[in-house]
Amino acid sequence: MTALLGLDLTGRRVLVAGGGPVAARRVRALVLDGADVLVVAPQVCEEIAELVGDRSIAWRTAEVAEGDLDGAWLVHTATGDRATDAAVAAWAAARRTWCINAGEASVGSARTPAVARVGEVVLGVVSAGAPDPRRSRTVRDALAEHLRSGGADLRRRRPAAPGSGRVVLVGGGPGAVDLLTLRGRRALAEADVVVTDRLGPTAVLDELPGAVEVVDVGKTPGHHAVPQHEINRILVERALRGQVVVRLKGGDPFVFGRGGEEVLACHEAGVPVEVVPGVSSVVAAPAAVGIPLTHRGTTAAYHVLNGHGGLDAAARLILAEKSATLVILMGVAVLGELVADALAHGADPATPVAIIEDGTGAHERVTRAPLDAIVDRARLAGVRSPAVIVIGDVAAPGLLGGGHPTDPADATMSL
Ligand SMILES: C[S@@+](CC[C@H](N)C(=O)[O-])C[C@H]1O[C@@H](n2cnc3c(N)ncnc32)[C@H](O)[C@@H]1O
């Protein structure tokens, strides 16, 4: 039978007999585990030589001898010669030192598990009977996939040690729960606290275990959003308490998301912070309704703006020259001003415009019209935020073969 044990190898001597690729794989893992590795072999492969070169490991250039086991907590033998491996295993057994015999795993007193790290959890798989490394790896991959996709509650159950808290900024994508990344889901599975607002895949909050605290800092009718400095304070204060804090944000945390300020606040407070990129509504909302921001032969660039800031010089030039696609976020309330500005600076009144509301969400809808008609069309349709405005030839109906609305009444349509 095989018992699985978690070993702390930090600073502990591990002897690796042999210098070939099998030994190299083990050496690489041992270095990551912090072991004090001694390789004994007449020659070593390039990978081991590099580790010797940067002083990550020691190398004795010789055939392995019994004395090499002095001070070793663990031995790994992969000399390529069965008799030598068997001799090393026998020396280790005589000294009561665990030994992995890579040449013949059933003969050694220890085996290497197939390992995966998922956040703070280390997963190891070994066979109880005869060794079967390929099966172990297959099982390991399936279990790791389950954990990485948020399939298990990975929160710590024991009180956290002071200083072990951290913040993870998770880009949740445009709204559809299945556009939240696996990495984002895994972060949620580890969270003690989730700080969220109104955009993004808020439905995922219903799936969290009851013990996970959800702090809503978004705008709700009649209530203003929590100011940014207060959000920063909440993130830092919870992490300093030792909690794992997920800041769930719509789209990507760094696209008009004030994620940069949250990272800076964590750095200033000495709190570890990680960023999980998200699928931004900039590209996702148009893509979901069949609008490519670039399209070979039509447009080869796009420019993204926050509508509240008005058109910048680059946007005016782009519109006048039709040299790129213009994408505007947070622009619904100021659509009239933006269009007037564009037309005053030489934009073609016939330039196609599409407004995508609630891209990938339950109320996804696209409203299209030429630039000089879009304000009236949007008012008639009752277009509301959140919406992405796309201006340029890629927004023309039927670019990718979809229907052409001929009747203005058909111009508001879901593709
Ligand atoms: C504060 S910005 C955040 C953008 C976000 N970080 C991102 O990468 O998508 C909010 C704006 O993003 C756009 N937006 C976000 N989600 C959207 C969605 N599902 N459909 C359309 N527009 C969306 C809207 O323009 C909204 O006003």
The ligand as an ORCA input file, in Angstrom:
! r2SCAN-3c Opt
* xyz 0 1
  C     -17.268     51.577    -15.714
  S     -17.248     50.873    -17.301
  C     -16.536     49.328    -16.937
  C     -16.058     48.598    -18.144
  C     -15.527     47.212    -17.806
  N     -14.357     47.278    -16.977
  C     -15.195     46.385    -19.043
  O     -14.037     46.069    -19.310
  O     -16.161     46.010    -19.735
  C     -18.947     50.533    -17.504
  C     -19.373     50.603    -18.945
  O     -18.989     49.430    -19.620
  C     -19.948     49.125    -20.618
  N     -20.524     47.803    -20.313
  C     -20.213     47.008    -19.301
  N     -20.871     45.844    -19.392
  C     -21.619     45.913    -20.502
  C     -22.499     45.024    -21.160
  N     -22.744     43.812    -20.678
  N     -23.086     45.426    -22.295
  C     -22.829     46.633    -22.813
  N     -22.003     47.514    -22.242
  C     -21.389     47.162    -21.104
  C     -20.995     50.220    -20.567
  O     -20.603     51.221    -21.467
  C     -20.857     50.670    -19.140
  O     -21.377     51.978    -18.971
*
